[in-house]
Amino acid sequence: MGYFFIKKKDIDGNRIIIKGSEFRHIKNVLRAHPGDPIVLISGDGDEYHACISEVKSTYISARIAKITRKSKESGIYVAIAIAPPKAKRMEWFVEKATELGVSEIIPIITKRSVVVPGSSRMSRWKRVAIAAVKQAERSVVPNITDVVSFEEFLQTSISFTVRFIAYEKQREGMIEEILSRKKATKILAVIGPEGGFEEREIKAAVDRGFVPVTLGTTKLRTETAGIVALSRILAI
């Protein structure tokens, strides 16, 4: 039947109550019945393999048969800090990055940023991430942090063992080359806005230990650059 998202508070011992949109989808679209198997996730890595016991008018009750941890999750923690692009291109990035296996997405505001997202847009991104997790059959929902300024972001990035910043004027230094020489379990890549980073922002990042890298010879859209960087990190 696929994967379905629940909240931890919906679990009571070995019983799970499924409500809301997930309940409606299971009941009205999939036409589930008591006895049907189902896999539920809460976003923290646990998978609840259960059997539907009751289908009521406003909820479904299921009994947990076993709990497992997802083996498909990458062994490294990868965060992408990105200056949100216009329109729905950020939603596309969130969806595809989640499918690929991103651990954390950090929206940042730089000097040339054109979008400053509000709470409604942030909520939308989190819903997109949950939908992508289910589609990709992941069990971990990536953390989408609050929006931070570039300066604030640099101050809180020290916990990452390897830090990259994509810079369009950089002509050498590929992510793969650097990671082949370093063993890292917590990696951060930073992607600038459509107008690129200012040189003083690059200098500030380098002073904080970031390594400037190139993503290739062509000029990429912000959301494309984010996916390219993530793909190269996860391929190592």
C-alpha positions in Angstrom: 0.0 0.0 0.0 3.0 2.3 0.3 4.1 4.4 3.2 1.9 6.6 5.4 2.9 9.4 7.8 1.8 9.5 11.4 2.7 11.5 14.5 4.3 9.9 17.5 1.3 10.9 19.6 -0.9 8.7 17.5 1.0 5.6 18.8 -0.3 4.0 22.0 1.6 0.8 22.8 1.2 -1.5 19.8 -1.9 0.4 18.5 -1.8 3.2 16.0 -4.6 5.6 15.2 -4.5 7.0 11.6 -6.5 10.3 11.1 -6.7 13.2 8.7 -5.6 13.1 5.1 -3.8 9.8 5.5 -6.9 8.2 6.8 -9.0 9.5 4.0 -6.5 8.3 1.4 -6.3 4.8 2.9 -10.1 4.5 3.3 -11.5 6.3 0.2 -8.8 5.8 -2.4 -7.2 2.5 -1.5 -10.4 1.0 -0.1 -8.5 -0.7 2.7 -10.1 -3.3 4.9 -9.4 -4.9 8.3 -6.6 -7.4 7.9 -4.7 -5.3 5.2 -1.0 -4.8 5.9 0.4 -1.2 6.1 3.7 0.5 6.8 3.7 3.7 8.8 6.5 6.2 9.5 6.8 9.1 11.9 9.8 10.7 10.3 12.6 9.8 12.7 13.7 6.6 11.0 11.4 4.0 12.5 9.1 2.0 10.3 5.9 0.5 11.8 4.8 -2.6 10.0 1.2 -3.0 11.0 -2.1 -4.6 10.2 -5.4 -2.7 10.0 -7.8 -3.7 12.7 -10.6 -1.2 12.3 -11.9 1.2 9.7 -14.2 3.7 11.3 -15.9 6.9 9.9 -13.2 9.2 11.2 -10.1 7.1 11.8 -8.4 3.8 11.2 -6.9 1.6 13.9 -3.9 -0.6 13.2 -1.9 -3.1 15.3 1.9 -3.0 15.1 3.5 -6.3 14.2 7.1 -5.1 14.1 9.3 -2.0 14.1 12.3 -1.7 11.9 14.9 0.9 10.9 15.3 1.9 7.3 18.4 0.5 5.7 18.2 2.8 2.6 19.2 5.9 4.5 22.7 7.2 3.7 25.4 6.7 6.3 26.3 10.4 6.0 24.4 13.5 7.1 24.2 15.9 4.2 22.8 19.4 4.6 22.1 21.9 1.8 21.9 25.6 2.6 20.2 27.4 -0.2 19.0 30.9 -1.0 15.3 30.1 -2.0 14.6 30.7 -5.7 11.4 32.3 -7.1 7.9 30.7 -7.5 7.6 27.0 -7.1 11.2 26.2 -7.9 12.1 25.8 -4.2 9.3 23.3 -3.8 10.8 21.3 -6.7 14.2 21.4 -5.0 12.7 20.3 -1.6 10.9 17.4 -3.4 13.9 16.2 -5.4 16.5 16.7 -2.6 14.3 14.7 -0.3 13.9 11.9 -2.8 17.7 11.7 -3.2 18.3 11.5 0.6 19.1 15.0 1.9 19.2 15.2 5.7 18.7 18.9 6.2 17.7 21.9 4.2 18.6 25.4 5.5 17.0 28.4 3.7 19.4 31.3 3.8 19.0 35.0 3.0 22.0 36.5 1.1 22.7 40.0 -0.2 21.3 39.2 -3.6 18.4 37.0 -2.4 15.1 37.7 -4.2 12.8 35.6 -2.0 12.2 35.9 1.8 9.8 33.1 2.6 7.1 33.5 5.2 5.6 30.9 7.6 3.0 29.7 5.1 5.6 28.9 2.5 7.8 27.1 5.1 4.8 25.0 6.1 4.2 24.1 2.4 7.9 23.0 2.0 7.5 20.7 5.0 4.4 19.1 3.5 6.2 18.6 0.2 9.1 16.9 2.1 6.7 14.5 3.8 5.1 13.6 0.5 8.5 13.0 -1.1 9.6 10.8 1.8 6.5 8.6 1.3 7.0 8.5 -2.5 10.7 7.5 -2.1 9.9 5.1 0.7 12.3 6.8 3.1 11.7 6.7 6.8 13.4 10.0 7.8 11.9 13.3 7.0 14.6 15.9 6.4 14.8 18.8 8.8 13.8 22.1 7.1 15.2 24.8 9.4 13.9 28.3 10.0 15.2 31.0 7.5 18.4 32.6 8.6 20.6 35.3 7.3 23.9 34.3 5.7 25.8 35.9 8.5 23.9 33.9 11.2 24.2 30.8 9.2 28.0 31.0 9.0 28.2 31.3 12.8 26.3 28.1 13.3 27.9 25.9 10.6 30.9 24.8 12.6 29.4 21.4 13.5 29.9 20.1 10.0 33.2 18.3 9.3 33.3 19.3 5.6 31.8 22.5 4.3 31.5 23.5 0.6 30.3 26.7 -1.0 29.5 26.7 -4.7 31.0 29.7 -6.5 30.5 30.4 -10.2 33.9 32.1 -10.5 35.7 29.1 -9.2 37.4 27.2 -12.0 38.9 24.3 -10.1 38.0 22.1 -7.1 35.3 19.5 -7.5 33.3 18.1 -4.6 34.3 14.5 -5.6 38.0 15.3 -5.6 37.9 16.9 -2.1 35.7 14.2 -0.6 38.0 11.5 -2.0 40.8 12.9 0.2 38.6 13.4 3.3 36.5 11.0 5.4 33.4 12.9 6.5 30.1 11.9 8.0 28.5 15.3 8.3 28.7 17.5 5.1 27.3 20.9 4.3 27.0 22.5 0.8 25.9 26.1 0.3 24.1 27.3 -2.8 23.7 31.0 -3.6 20.8 33.0 -5.1 20.1 33.5 -8.8 22.5 36.5 -8.8 25.2 34.6 -7.1 27.2 35.4 -4.0 29.0 38.6 -3.5 32.8 38.3 -3.2 32.8 39.4 0.4 30.3 36.6 1.2 32.6 34.1 -0.3 35.5 35.5 1.7 33.5 35.4 4.9 32.6 31.7 4.2 36.3 30.8 3.4 37.3 32.5 6.7 34.9 30.2 8.4 36.4 27.1 6.9 34.3 26.7 3.7 35.9 25.3 0.6 34.9 27.0 -2.7 34.0 24.5 -5.4 32.8 24.5 -9.0 29.8 22.6 -10.1 30.8 22.6 -13.8 31.3 24.9 -16.7 27.7 25.9 -17.3 25.7 28.4 -15.3 23.0 26.5 -13.3 19.8 27.7 -11.7 19.8 27.8 -7.9 17.6 24.7 -7.5 19.6 22.8 -10.2 22.9 23.6 -8.5 21.5 22.3 -5.2 20.6 19.0 -6.7 23.9 18.7 -8.5 25.9 19.3 -5.3 23.7 16.8 -3.3 24.1 14.1 -6.0 27.8 14.5 -6.1 28.2 14.2 -2.3 25.9 11.2 -2.0 27.7 9.4 -4.9 31.0 9.3 -3.0 
